[in-house]
């Protein structure tokens, strides 16, 4: 008996994630598009569930396996975690199916000899521990410790709980179209969205917006609620030049263009041009794309009125939708990223026109990538000040975690 298409897809994605790929990209890629709707939903649930609860799953399996799960071959780890997740977290799946299909995943591949081990471990799996212990086991101890020290035990607990949940999907309505009209058109195509409290931002309740006419017309895009707060901090205005230094995949650039009402004078940059390949899909006005290394002096002879730096970062504000990050990240990575972020901010400030504004943002909740970057660079550079600060914290605020700073030149005589 072959494993079901959903379980096979989840197994293959987990193996690729183990090699460095990102689950979110794979779950929206061609491999899942070929599946039936129910299989696609189950594959997504299995993949993200295993990644969110990986630490807790490994703790459950360690005793019956008589060895750390991390010491097993990656195919064995993936099959074991998939089975354990179904047994302990998905009550609607019969235990027999969870065990037998996990075994079948191995029988069809090069690690068939380990099928007996997976069968034995899953059949002897202990019960789930108390919720407090379980949620801590599901996250790296060093991240939990630093969040407790920075935010306090209660807020840290709220962050962890938020990250263990399936995040809401938010839509960004294009300001060029009446919002109530877009709502009606979406509903006519089976998509229900409700206001989030932020103008133009709606929470998706049901339906597939990417398959609608509204999507094809550029009326609606998927963008997290926290992310939708970044472009407005620039106060985009037609007639001013705008440089997005780290634009991929382009959502914030598109948002800024919509708020401006025009793409004239907007430039989108990234280290690799192919990462912006979808930026101008269905765009009424294409945005020029420039490949550059933002850590080095910029290749422009002019300065810009508005600059957006959505800096490359650890992504610790997005662990609900990108749970694999927490298993890859190491404390030293934060300082490595900080060096890059400081250089990018320096180059951005050097390209800012007098009277302009720069927004520095990350989807990280770590001070090394936010306050420490901005405060150090402003102190060393001189002549600039923070005029607005945004902090979005999971467990307290809806959507992903974000930090952002609006920076302006200090007026002469101030």
PAKENU-760781 format. One line per field, with one value per residue (C-alpha): residue number from 1; residue in three letters; z, y, x. Coordinates in Angstrom, 2 decimals. Example, Ala and Ser with C-alpha at 12.3 -4.5 7.8 and 13.67 -1.06 7.14 Angstrom:
! PAKENU-760781
num <- 1,2
residuo <- ALA,SER
c3 <- 7.80,7.14
c2 <- -4.50,-1.06
c1 <- 12.30,13.67
//
This chain:
! PAKENU-760781
num <- 1,2,3,4,5,6,7,8,9,10,11,12,13,14,15,16,17,18,19,20,21,22,23,24,25,26,27,28,29,30,31,32,33,34,35,36,37,38,39,40,41,42,43,44,45,46,47,48,49,50,51,52,53,54,55,56,57,58,59,60,61,62,63,64,65,66,67,68,69,70,71,72,73,74,75,76,77,78,79,80,81,82,83,84,85,86,87,88,89,90,91,92,93,94,95,96,97,98,99,100,101,102,103,104,105,106,107,108,109,110,111,112,113,114,115,116,117,118,119,120,121,122,123,124,125,126,127,128,129,130,131,132,133,134,135,136,137,138,139,140,141,142,143,144,145,146,147,148,149,150,151,152,153,154,155,156,157,158,159,160,161,162,163,164,165,166,167,168,169,170,171,172,173,174,175,176,177,178,179,180,181,182,183,184,185,186,187,188,189,190,191,192,193,194,195,196,197,198,199,200,201,202,203,204,205,206,207,208,209,210,211,212,213,214,215,216,217,218,219,220,221,222,223,224,225,226,227,228,229,230,231,232,233,234,235,236,237,238,239,240,241,242,243,244,245,246,247,248,249,250,251,252,253,254,255,256,257,258,259,260,261,262,263,264,265,266,267,268,269,270,271,272,273,274,275,276,277,278,279,280,281,282,283,284,285,286,287,288,289,290,291,292,293,294,295,296,297,298,299,300,301,302,303,304,305,306,307,308,309,310,311,312,313,314,315,316,317,318,319,320,321,322,323,324,325,326,327,328,329,330,331,332,333,334,335,336,337,338,339,340,341,342,343,344,345,346,347,348,349,350,351,352,353,354,355,356,357,358,359,360,361,362,363,364,365,366,367,368,369,370,371,372,373,374,375,376,377,378,379,380,381,382,383,384,385,386,387,388,389,390,391,392,393,394,395,396,397,398,399,400,401,402,403,404,405,406,407,408,409,410,411,412,413,414
residuo <- UNK,UNK,UNK,UNK,UNK,UNK,UNK,UNK,UNK,UNK,UNK,UNK,UNK,UNK,UNK,UNK,UNK,UNK,UNK,UNK,UNK,UNK,UNK,UNK,UNK,UNK,UNK,UNK,UNK,UNK,UNK,UNK,UNK,UNK,UNK,UNK,UNK,UNK,UNK,UNK,UNK,UNK,UNK,UNK,UNK,UNK,UNK,UNK,UNK,UNK,UNK,UNK,UNK,UNK,UNK,UNK,UNK,UNK,UNK,UNK,UNK,UNK,UNK,UNK,UNK,UNK,UNK,UNK,UNK,UNK,UNK,UNK,UNK,UNK,UNK,UNK,UNK,UNK,UNK,UNK,UNK,UNK,UNK,UNK,UNK,UNK,UNK,UNK,UNK,UNK,UNK,UNK,UNK,UNK,UNK,UNK,UNK,UNK,UNK,UNK,UNK,UNK,UNK,UNK,UNK,UNK,UNK,UNK,UNK,UNK,UNK,UNK,UNK,UNK,UNK,UNK,UNK,UNK,UNK,UNK,UNK,UNK,UNK,UNK,UNK,UNK,UNK,UNK,UNK,UNK,UNK,UNK,UNK,UNK,UNK,UNK,UNK,UNK,UNK,UNK,UNK,UNK,UNK,UNK,UNK,UNK,UNK,UNK,UNK,UNK,UNK,UNK,UNK,UNK,UNK,UNK,UNK,UNK,UNK,UNK,UNK,UNK,UNK,UNK,UNK,UNK,UNK,UNK,UNK,UNK,UNK,UNK,UNK,UNK,UNK,UNK,UNK,UNK,UNK,UNK,UNK,UNK,UNK,UNK,UNK,UNK,UNK,UNK,UNK,UNK,UNK,UNK,UNK,UNK,UNK,UNK,UNK,UNK,UNK,UNK,UNK,UNK,UNK,UNK,UNK,UNK,UNK,UNK,UNK,UNK,UNK,UNK,UNK,UNK,UNK,UNK,UNK,UNK,UNK,UNK,UNK,UNK,UNK,UNK,UNK,UNK,UNK,UNK,UNK,UNK,UNK,UNK,UNK,UNK,UNK,UNK,UNK,UNK,UNK,UNK,UNK,UNK,UNK,UNK,UNK,UNK,UNK,UNK,UNK,UNK,UNK,UNK,UNK,UNK,UNK,UNK,UNK,UNK,UNK,UNK,UNK,UNK,UNK,UNK,UNK,UNK,UNK,UNK,UNK,UNK,UNK,UNK,UNK,UNK,UNK,UNK,UNK,UNK,UNK,UNK,UNK,UNK,UNK,UNK,UNK,UNK,UNK,UNK,UNK,UNK,UNK,UNK,UNK,UNK,UNK,UNK,UNK,UNK,UNK,UNK,UNK,UNK,UNK,UNK,UNK,UNK,UNK,UNK,UNK,UNK,UNK,UNK,UNK,UNK,UNK,UNK,UNK,UNK,UNK,UNK,UNK,UNK,UNK,UNK,UNK,UNK,UNK,UNK,UNK,UNK,UNK,UNK,UNK,UNK,UNK,UNK,UNK,UNK,UNK,UNK,UNK,UNK,UNK,UNK,UNK,UNK,UNK,UNK,UNK,UNK,UNK,UNK,UNK,UNK,UNK,UNK,UNK,UNK,UNK,UNK,UNK,UNK,UNK,UNK,UNK,UNK,UNK,UNK,UNK,UNK,UNK,UNK,UNK,UNK,UNK,UNK,UNK,UNK,UNK,UNK,UNK,UNK,UNK,UNK,UNK,UNK,UNK,UNK,UNK,UNK,UNK,UNK,UNK,UNK,UNK,UNK,UNK,UNK,UNK,UNK,UNK,UNK,UNK,UNK,UNK,UNK,UNK,UNK,UNK,UNK,UNK,UNK,UNK,UNK
c3 <- 0.00,-1.10,1.20,0.40,-1.91,0.98,3.26,0.43,-0.41,3.23,3.55,0.43,1.57,5.01,3.35,1.23,4.24,5.94,3.05,3.49,1.50,2.95,3.60,2.72,-0.78,-1.36,-0.05,-2.65,-5.42,-8.29,-6.25,-4.17,-6.98,-8.60,-5.53,-4.84,-2.49,0.50,-0.04,-0.37,2.91,4.72,3.29,4.51,7.97,8.29,7.09,9.24,12.22,12.23,11.94,14.70,17.14,16.10,19.47,21.33,18.81,19.19,22.97,22.72,20.38,22.11,24.86,22.68,20.04,22.73,20.99,20.08,17.01,15.58,15.37,12.90,9.11,7.78,5.99,9.21,11.18,8.73,8.73,12.52,13.07,10.60,12.35,15.82,14.81,13.46,16.55,19.13,17.40,14.79,16.48,13.24,11.76,12.94,14.76,12.42,9.37,11.04,11.80,8.63,6.22,8.00,7.60,3.90,3.34,4.23,2.51,-0.86,-0.44,0.37,4.14,3.95,6.57,9.17,8.61,11.53,13.87,12.94,13.41,16.86,18.09,16.96,18.64,21.94,21.78,25.24,25.88,25.38,28.41,30.21,27.92,29.56,29.17,25.69,24.29,25.76,24.29,20.90,20.82,21.17,24.79,23.88,22.12,25.03,27.50,25.57,25.13,28.84,29.70,27.27,27.51,30.78,31.37,30.51,27.21,26.26,26.85,24.63,21.87,22.02,21.96,18.95,17.09,17.67,15.95,12.28,11.44,9.86,6.21,5.49,2.23,1.05,-0.93,-3.61,-2.61,-6.25,-5.98,-3.51,-0.69,-0.38,-4.11,-3.82,-0.92,-3.00,-6.01,-3.88,-2.24,-5.67,-6.33,-3.01,-1.06,2.32,3.93,6.96,8.00,10.29,11.71,9.44,6.33,3.28,5.31,5.49,7.18,4.89,6.27,3.32,-0.37,-2.69,-3.62,-6.07,-8.33,-8.57,-11.06,-8.31,-8.12,-11.90,-11.87,-9.09,-6.61,-3.93,-2.79,0.14,2.65,6.40,8.61,10.17,6.77,5.57,8.18,6.74,3.42,4.93,7.31,4.26,3.61,-0.10,-2.35,-6.13,-7.51,-5.00,-5.82,-3.91,-3.60,-2.17,-1.39,-0.37,-2.32,-2.92,-3.33,-3.93,-1.75,0.03,-3.25,-4.75,-1.64,-1.84,-5.52,-4.76,-1.98,-4.28,-7.17,-9.55,-10.19,-11.66,-9.78,-7.97,-8.15,-6.73,-5.88,-4.65,-4.70,-7.28,-10.06,-10.25,-6.72,-8.13,-11.11,-9.93,-8.87,-12.03,-12.65,-13.57,-12.62,-14.32,-14.32,-14.20,-11.62,-12.80,-11.22,-10.29,-9.13,-6.56,-3.32,-0.80,1.55,-0.93,-2.28,-4.40,-8.19,-8.35,-9.11,-7.51,-4.03,-3.20,-1.35,0.21,0.90,2.21,3.76,4.58,5.74,5.45,8.94,11.08,10.58,14.22,13.88,11.32,13.13,12.98,9.19,8.87,11.83,10.31,11.02,14.75,14.13,11.82,13.67,16.04,18.44,16.38,13.32,14.91,15.07,11.55,10.29,12.34,10.48,7.14,8.37,9.60,6.24,4.34,6.58,6.12,2.34,2.48,4.59,2.20,-0.66,1.18,-0.14,2.21,3.71,2.83,4.94,5.29,6.83,8.23,8.99,9.83,10.51,13.51,17.16,18.26,19.48,17.75,14.40,15.31,18.01,18.13,14.35,14.10,17.24,16.40,12.80,13.71,16.45,14.10,11.13,12.81,11.31,11.50,14.03,14.60,14.07,14.28,15.73,15.19,17.26,16.45,18.89,18.28,21.08,21.65,18.12,15.20,12.35,12.15,14.44,12.97,14.02,11.95,12.31,10.28,10.09,8.88,8.58,11.54,10.28,10.31,13.49,15.36
c2 <- 0.00,3.31,6.36,8.89,11.84,14.31,12.42,11.83,15.56,16.53,13.97,15.31,18.93,18.13,16.52,19.62,21.89,19.80,20.76,24.48,25.17,27.18,25.37,28.33,28.57,24.83,24.72,27.34,25.70,23.39,20.18,20.97,22.62,19.19,17.78,17.71,20.45,18.09,16.55,19.99,21.09,17.94,18.24,21.83,20.87,18.02,20.00,23.08,21.05,18.94,22.05,23.91,21.00,19.35,19.69,18.26,15.42,14.52,14.52,12.09,9.74,9.80,7.25,4.53,5.10,4.81,7.54,11.23,11.64,14.09,11.22,9.31,9.61,12.48,10.24,8.33,11.56,12.91,9.74,9.47,13.08,12.85,9.78,11.26,14.49,12.64,10.40,13.16,16.29,15.18,13.36,12.95,10.59,6.94,5.73,2.76,5.05,7.36,4.46,2.40,5.32,6.59,3.13,3.06,6.35,4.56,1.28,3.04,4.64,3.98,3.71,0.79,-1.09,1.51,0.94,-1.50,1.05,3.70,1.20,0.19,3.75,5.07,2.16,2.91,6.69,8.19,10.67,14.40,16.22,19.14,22.13,24.34,21.73,20.81,24.32,24.91,21.65,22.77,25.75,26.20,26.97,29.88,31.75,31.17,32.44,35.63,36.45,35.96,38.25,40.94,40.80,38.98,35.48,36.31,38.05,35.34,32.72,34.69,34.84,31.08,30.38,32.65,30.88,27.45,28.48,28.56,32.29,34.23,35.21,38.91,40.61,44.03,45.86,48.22,51.79,52.66,50.74,51.28,48.77,47.93,47.20,44.83,43.03,42.50,41.24,38.80,37.47,36.85,34.52,32.70,34.69,36.14,38.80,40.99,44.33,44.09,47.60,48.81,50.68,48.43,45.34,42.48,39.07,36.14,33.86,31.56,31.13,31.34,35.00,34.21,32.48,35.47,38.26,40.74,39.18,39.34,43.02,43.89,44.76,42.39,40.76,38.57,40.47,40.06,42.67,43.69,44.01,46.27,48.86,49.44,51.24,53.82,54.92,56.43,58.53,57.76,60.67,60.94,63.22,62.11,59.60,56.32,53.70,50.26,48.84,45.28,44.89,41.13,39.71,43.11,43.34,46.52,48.13,47.38,48.75,52.00,52.40,51.90,54.50,56.95,56.31,56.15,54.12,57.11,57.70,54.32,51.92,48.38,46.82,43.49,41.46,39.06,40.25,36.91,37.44,40.31,38.36,38.60,42.27,43.60,40.74,42.31,45.76,48.74,50.51,48.50,49.44,49.51,46.69,47.08,44.30,45.60,44.82,47.25,46.76,48.61,52.19,52.51,53.00,56.08,59.63,61.11,61.08,59.91,61.58,58.33,55.13,51.84,49.26,46.04,44.56,40.89,39.50,36.41,36.43,35.66,37.66,35.16,31.84,31.07,30.84,29.97,27.61,26.01,29.24,28.53,25.26,26.87,30.07,30.33,33.20,34.08,34.61,37.70,39.47,38.40,39.84,42.97,43.73,43.50,45.55,48.36,48.60,48.65,51.39,53.46,53.21,54.11,57.21,58.32,58.21,60.15,63.61,66.63,66.76,63.11,60.12,56.58,53.64,50.81,47.66,43.99,41.05,40.24,40.88,40.82,44.07,43.18,43.66,46.68,49.22,48.31,48.71,52.04,53.63,52.65,53.88,57.17,57.80,57.13,58.98,62.04,64.40,62.06,61.30,58.77,60.40,57.32,53.84,50.76,47.57,44.60,41.72,38.30,37.32,40.97,42.23,40.47,39.30,38.79,40.49,43.64,46.52,49.69,53.15,56.30,58.28,61.88,64.38,66.75,70.20,72.82,74.86,72.18
c1 <- 0.00,1.50,1.39,-1.34,-0.48,-0.82,1.57,4.03,4.00,4.55,7.37,9.12,8.75,10.18,13.20,13.75,13.34,16.00,18.28,17.62,14.45,11.55,8.29,6.07,7.55,7.21,3.65,2.68,4.70,3.78,4.11,1.03,-0.92,-1.24,-3.01,-6.72,-7.93,-8.31,-4.88,-3.33,-4.87,-3.67,-0.15,0.02,-1.29,1.21,4.21,3.68,2.48,5.65,7.84,5.99,6.03,9.28,10.99,8.00,7.66,11.32,10.97,8.05,9.90,13.30,12.46,10.90,13.60,16.31,18.30,17.89,15.71,18.28,20.77,18.57,18.79,16.75,14.23,13.65,13.29,10.72,8.61,8.77,7.78,4.91,3.53,3.97,2.25,-0.76,-0.98,-0.75,-2.11,-4.67,-7.54,-9.48,-6.86,-7.07,-3.97,-3.68,-3.45,-0.93,1.40,1.00,1.37,4.49,5.98,5.02,6.87,10.11,9.38,9.29,12.73,16.37,15.75,13.30,15.32,14.29,10.55,10.43,12.01,9.44,6.61,7.87,8.50,5.11,3.30,5.06,4.73,3.96,1.12,1.56,3.03,1.32,0.77,3.41,6.14,4.98,5.09,8.55,9.82,8.52,10.90,14.67,15.56,17.84,15.02,12.64,15.24,15.97,12.26,11.66,14.55,13.40,9.61,8.90,7.51,3.88,4.66,7.15,4.49,2.07,4.71,5.23,1.51,1.04,3.83,2.26,-0.97,-1.91,-1.64,-4.46,-4.17,-4.59,-5.43,-4.29,-6.95,-5.68,-6.54,-7.28,-10.57,-13.44,-13.02,-16.71,-16.85,-13.88,-15.59,-18.74,-16.79,-14.79,-17.95,-19.44,-16.50,-16.71,-14.12,-15.09,-12.90,-13.59,-12.03,-9.00,-9.11,-6.29,-7.52,-7.28,-6.34,-8.83,-8.66,-9.42,-12.12,-12.75,-12.00,-8.99,-8.41,-5.59,-8.13,-10.48,-10.98,-10.12,-6.65,-6.19,-7.23,-4.77,-7.50,-6.25,-3.02,-2.02,0.14,0.50,-1.11,2.20,3.82,0.99,1.97,5.45,4.93,2.51,5.30,7.03,3.91,4.25,3.45,3.33,6.00,8.62,11.33,11.24,13.96,13.18,16.61,15.68,12.48,12.05,9.52,7.93,4.83,5.85,6.95,3.54,1.84,3.82,2.95,-0.74,-0.61,1.21,-1.14,1.81,4.97,6.82,10.06,9.96,12.91,12.96,16.32,17.56,20.76,19.31,17.03,15.18,13.83,11.75,10.45,6.82,6.94,5.33,2.91,-0.44,0.91,-0.72,2.66,5.89,8.52,12.16,14.16,17.83,20.17,22.64,24.43,22.92,25.88,28.11,28.00,24.89,25.20,22.94,24.04,20.96,19.50,16.00,13.15,11.96,13.90,12.58,14.91,13.08,16.36,17.35,16.90,16.42,12.65,11.86,8.66,7.34,7.76,4.04,4.20,7.91,8.50,11.62,13.52,13.66,15.52,18.09,18.85,21.82,22.68,25.76,23.55,22.00,25.36,26.26,22.98,23.51,26.75,24.96,22.00,24.24,25.99,22.71,21.35,24.52,24.24,20.57,21.17,23.93,21.40,18.67,17.83,17.61,14.14,13.52,12.59,13.92,12.05,14.15,12.13,12.62,10.30,12.52,11.68,15.33,16.97,20.26,18.51,16.40,17.23,20.90,21.27,19.46,20.88,24.47,24.32,22.62,25.15,28.06,26.61,25.12,22.56,19.55,16.84,14.04,10.63,8.41,8.78,6.62,6.71,4.46,4.78,3.14,0.78,-0.02,-0.60,-2.28,-0.07,3.67,6.15,7.73,9.93,10.21,11.74,11.09,14.32,14.65,17.51,17.73,16.65,19.36,19.19,17.24
//
